[in-house]
Amino acid sequence: ERKEKWLGSNAIASICSTSLMSNDEELLKTVTKCLAKFTNHGCDNFVALQIQGEGQGFQRLVECCKLENRSIWEPALATLVNLSFIESLRPNLGNNCVQSHY
């Protein structure tokens, strides 16, 4: 029920468009951990689109995977893995991984 309220209010999109773009490690740790938990069970296209936002959410998660702080990269990677279970997202996730690599 709470999850539906979050999604209906676009809270995930708001969090991702601001907090996920931060360089504050404590904030990134909290946001990536929440996203990993939120996408763990029953993640769907609607959730994924809110995380992607204006197109930088997936890329930012990939960038977070490159950070040295395990408390950030581990939940960021878990979120990407959870999102990869949505078949229609795989090309977009893959493109973000390639773009971030170069």
Secondary structure as a PSIPRED ss2 file (coil, helix, strand):
# PSIPRED VFORMAT (PSIPRED V4.0)

   1 E C   1.000  0.000  0.000
   2 R H   0.000  1.000  0.000
   3 K H   0.000  1.000  0.000
   4 E H   0.000  1.000  0.000
   5 K H   0.000  1.000  0.000
   6 W H   0.000  1.000  0.000
   7 L H   0.000  1.000  0.000
   8 G H   0.000  1.000  0.000
   9 S C   1.000  0.000  0.000
  10 N C   1.000  0.000  0.000
  11 A H   0.000  1.000  0.000
  12 I H   0.000  1.000  0.000
  13 A H   0.000  1.000  0.000
  14 S H   0.000  1.000  0.000
  15 I H   0.000  1.000  0.000
  16 C H   0.000  1.000  0.000
  17 S H   0.000  1.000  0.000
  18 T H   0.000  1.000  0.000
  19 S H   0.000  1.000  0.000
  20 L H   0.000  1.000  0.000
  21 M H   0.000  1.000  0.000
  22 S C   1.000  0.000  0.000
  23 N C   1.000  0.000  0.000
  24 D C   1.000  0.000  0.000
  25 E H   0.000  1.000  0.000
  26 E H   0.000  1.000  0.000
  27 L H   0.000  1.000  0.000
  28 L H   0.000  1.000  0.000
  29 K H   0.000  1.000  0.000
  30 T H   0.000  1.000  0.000
  31 V H   0.000  1.000  0.000
  32 T H   0.000  1.000  0.000
  33 K H   0.000  1.000  0.000
  34 C H   0.000  1.000  0.000
  35 L H   0.000  1.000  0.000
  36 A H   0.000  1.000  0.000
  37 K H   0.000  1.000  0.000
  38 F H   0.000  1.000  0.000
  39 T H   0.000  1.000  0.000
  40 N H   0.000  1.000  0.000
  41 H C   1.000  0.000  0.000
  42 G C   1.000  0.000  0.000
  43 C C   1.000  0.000  0.000
  44 D C   1.000  0.000  0.000
  45 N H   0.000  1.000  0.000
  46 F H   0.000  1.000  0.000
  47 V H   0.000  1.000  0.000
  48 A H   0.000  1.000  0.000
  49 L H   0.000  1.000  0.000
  50 Q H   0.000  1.000  0.000
  51 I H   0.000  1.000  0.000
  52 Q H   0.000  1.000  0.000
  53 G C   1.000  0.000  0.000
  54 E C   1.000  0.000  0.000
  55 G C   1.000  0.000  0.000
  56 Q C   1.000  0.000  0.000
  57 G H   0.000  1.000  0.000
  58 F H   0.000  1.000  0.000
  59 Q H   0.000  1.000  0.000
  60 R H   0.000  1.000  0.000
  61 L H   0.000  1.000  0.000
  62 V H   0.000  1.000  0.000
  63 E H   0.000  1.000  0.000
  64 C H   0.000  1.000  0.000
  65 C C   1.000  0.000  0.000
  66 K C   1.000  0.000  0.000
  67 L C   1.000  0.000  0.000
  68 E C   1.000  0.000  0.000
  69 N C   1.000  0.000  0.000
  70 R H   0.000  1.000  0.000
  71 S H   0.000  1.000  0.000
  72 I H   0.000  1.000  0.000
  73 W H   0.000  1.000  0.000
  74 E H   0.000  1.000  0.000
  75 P H   0.000  1.000  0.000
  76 A H   0.000  1.000  0.000
  77 L H   0.000  1.000  0.000
  78 A H   0.000  1.000  0.000
  79 T H   0.000  1.000  0.000
  80 L H   0.000  1.000  0.000
  81 V H   0.000  1.000  0.000
  82 N H   0.000  1.000  0.000
  83 L H   0.000  1.000  0.000
  84 S H   0.000  1.000  0.000
  85 F C   1.000  0.000  0.000
  86 I C   1.000  0.000  0.000
  87 E H   0.000  1.000  0.000
  88 S H   0.000  1.000  0.000
  89 L H   0.000  1.000  0.000
  90 R H   0.000  1.000  0.000
  91 P H   0.000  1.000  0.000
  92 N H   0.000  1.000  0.000
  93 L H   0.000  1.000  0.000
  94 G H   0.000  1.000  0.000
  95 N H   0.000  1.000  0.000
  96 N H   0.000  1.000  0.000
  97 C H   0.000  1.000  0.000
  98 V H   0.000  1.000  0.000
  99 Q H   0.000  1.000  0.000
 100 S H   0.000  1.000  0.000
 101 H H   0.000  1.000  0.000
 102 Y C   1.000  0.000  0.000
